Amino acid sequence: HWHGGNREGGALSFMRPISEAEMKLAEFLDMGETLRKGELAALEQHRAGKGTPPLLFKAVGRPKADLPEGSPMIFVASEETPDRMGDVLHTEGWDLTAFQKNPVFMFSHDHSRPPIGRVMRVWTEEHQLLAVVAFDPMDEFARQIEGKYRRGFMSAVSVGFRPLEYSNLPGGGIEFTKQELVELSAVPIP
């Protein structure tokens, strides 16, 4: 892959190879745009009565506090502030019933691999969805991810949820007033 400069008289003034990192960043940005278009299309289908609520992901969480090594960590899983797309998840709208029966902590919403931890407690407080997470001490990958949080190399978490009630906001965002929590994930990039 090549990246070209300005065209002058039909010829490129310079060309240089695109690095693998630049390609990955471009793919990541394109993926985000593609995912957003898919979210909006799925929500429109649901709104039109064609299908069940889609599974959506919002990475707006972060560690709230960490406890001594080996103790569970507390995360702000979601809060009632607009994300980078302008979407807002209302705290009083969280339905936690089904999640509490299977309180999984996943890695990057990858449902094809086992959870890396368990959400020991989930609740709402002061416009935030909070979760106490215990990483699986017998899983080497889970221990690595826990270490990344404790050492400050990872700081984001993301909710996987099904929207139940929502409306469009001015500027293109979506206001979710009722949503069902499906899972919580550790994510390297929010």
C-alpha positions in Angstrom: 0.0 0.0 0.0 1.2 3.5 -0.9 0.3 6.9 0.4 0.5 9.6 -2.3 1.1 13.3 -1.9 -0.3 16.3 -3.9 -0.9 15.9 -7.6 0.8 18.4 -9.9 0.4 18.1 -13.6 -1.1 14.6 -13.3 1.9 13.2 -11.4 2.3 12.5 -7.7 4.9 14.8 -6.1 5.9 12.1 -3.7 4.9 8.5 -2.8 5.9 6.6 0.3 4.9 3.2 1.6 2.2 3.2 4.3 3.4 1.6 7.5 1.6 -1.4 9.0 0.7 0.8 12.0 -0.9 3.4 9.6 -2.8 0.7 7.8 -4.1 -0.7 11.1 -5.1 2.7 12.3 -7.0 3.4 9.0 -8.7 0.0 9.3 -9.6 0.7 12.9 -11.1 4.1 12.0 -13.0 2.6 9.0 -14.2 -0.2 11.3 -15.6 2.3 13.8 -17.5 4.1 11.0 -18.8 0.8 9.6 -19.9 -0.4 13.1 -21.8 2.9 13.7 -23.6 2.6 10.4 -24.5 -1.0 11.3 -25.8 0.1 14.8 -28.0 2.8 13.3 -29.4 0.4 10.7 -30.1 -2.3 13.3 -31.8 0.3 15.5 -34.0 1.5 12.6 -35.0 -2.1 11.8 -35.9 -2.7 15.5 -37.8 0.6 15.6 -39.7 -0.5 12.5 -40.7 -3.7 14.3 -38.5 -5.9 12.2 -36.4 -8.0 14.6 -35.2 -8.1 18.2 -33.2 -5.4 19.8 -29.6 -5.5 18.5 -26.6 -6.1 20.7 -24.7 -2.8 21.0 -21.4 -1.9 22.7 -20.4 1.3 24.4 -16.9 1.7 25.8 -17.4 4.6 28.3 -16.2 2.9 31.4 -13.1 3.0 33.5 -11.6 1.8 36.8 -13.2 3.6 39.7 -10.9 2.2 42.3 -8.6 -0.7 42.6 -8.1 -2.7 45.7 -4.9 -4.4 47.0 -3.4 -7.1 44.7 -5.7 -10.1 44.4 -8.8 -8.2 45.5 -11.7 -7.4 43.1 -11.6 -4.2 41.1 -14.4 -1.6 40.9 -15.2 -0.2 37.5 -17.5 2.5 36.3 -19.1 0.4 33.6 -21.2 3.3 32.2 -22.1 6.8 33.1 -24.7 9.2 32.0 -22.5 11.4 29.8 -22.4 11.6 26.0 -19.8 9.3 24.4 -17.8 10.2 21.3 -20.8 9.5 19.1 -23.1 11.7 21.2 -25.0 8.7 22.7 -26.2 8.7 26.2 -27.2 5.7 28.4 -29.5 6.7 31.2 -28.5 5.1 34.5 -32.1 4.6 35.7 -32.8 2.7 32.5 -30.5 -0.3 33.2 -32.2 -3.7 33.5 -29.7 -5.9 35.3 -32.0 -9.0 35.8 -30.7 -11.3 33.1 -27.1 -10.2 33.5 -27.1 -11.0 37.3 -27.9 -14.6 36.3 -24.7 -14.8 34.2 -22.4 -11.9 35.3 -19.6 -12.4 32.8 -16.5 -10.2 32.3 -15.3 -10.7 28.8 -12.3 -9.5 26.8 -13.2 -7.1 23.9 -16.7 -8.5 23.6 -15.3 -11.8 22.2 -18.1 -14.2 22.9 -16.2 -17.1 21.3 -13.8 -17.3 24.2 -14.5 -17.9 27.9 -14.9 -15.0 30.3 -11.8 -13.6 31.9 -13.6 -12.8 35.1 -16.9 -12.5 36.9 -18.9 -9.4 38.0 -19.4 -10.1 41.6 -21.7 -7.1 42.1 -23.4 -4.6 39.7 -25.5 -1.6 40.7 -26.4 2.0 39.8 -25.3 5.0 41.9 -25.1 8.7 41.2 -25.6 8.5 37.4 -23.2 5.6 37.0 -23.4 1.8 36.5 -20.8 0.3 38.8 -19.3 -3.2 38.8 -17.0 -5.1 41.1 -15.0 -7.5 39.0 -12.9 -10.5 40.0 -10.5 -11.7 37.4 -10.1 -15.5 37.0 -6.9 -16.3 39.0 -6.5 -19.7 37.2 -6.5 -18.1 33.7 -3.1 -16.8 32.7 -4.6 -14.4 30.1 -7.0 -13.0 32.7 -4.1 -12.4 35.1 -2.3 -10.5 32.3 -5.2 -8.3 31.6 -5.8 -7.7 35.4 -2.1 -6.6 35.6 -2.6 -4.2 32.7 -5.4 -2.5 34.6 -3.5 -2.4 37.9 -0.4 -1.0 36.3 -2.3 1.6 34.3 -1.7 0.2 30.8 -5.4 -0.4 30.3 -8.1 1.9 31.6 -11.3 1.2 29.6 -14.3 -1.1 29.9 -17.3 -1.5 27.7 -20.9 -2.6 28.2 -22.7 -5.0 25.8 -26.4 -4.2 25.9 -29.7 -4.5 24.2 -31.6 -1.2 23.7 -35.2 -1.4 24.8 -36.3 2.3 24.6 -34.4 5.0 22.8 -34.7 8.2 20.7 -32.6 10.3 18.5 -30.8 13.3 19.8 -30.0 16.5 17.9 -26.5 16.1 16.4 -26.9 12.4 15.6 -26.6 10.8 19.0 -29.0 8.4 20.5 -30.6 8.7 24.0 -31.0 5.2 25.5 -33.6 5.4 28.3 -34.0 1.7 28.9 -31.5 -1.0 28.1 -30.7 -4.6 29.2 -27.1 -5.3 30.3 -25.8 -8.4 28.5 -22.1 -8.4 29.4 -19.2 -6.2 30.5 -15.8 -6.4 28.7 -12.3 -5.3 29.3 -11.2 -3.3 26.2 -7.8 -1.9 25.2 -9.3 0.9 23.0 -12.6 2.6 24.0 
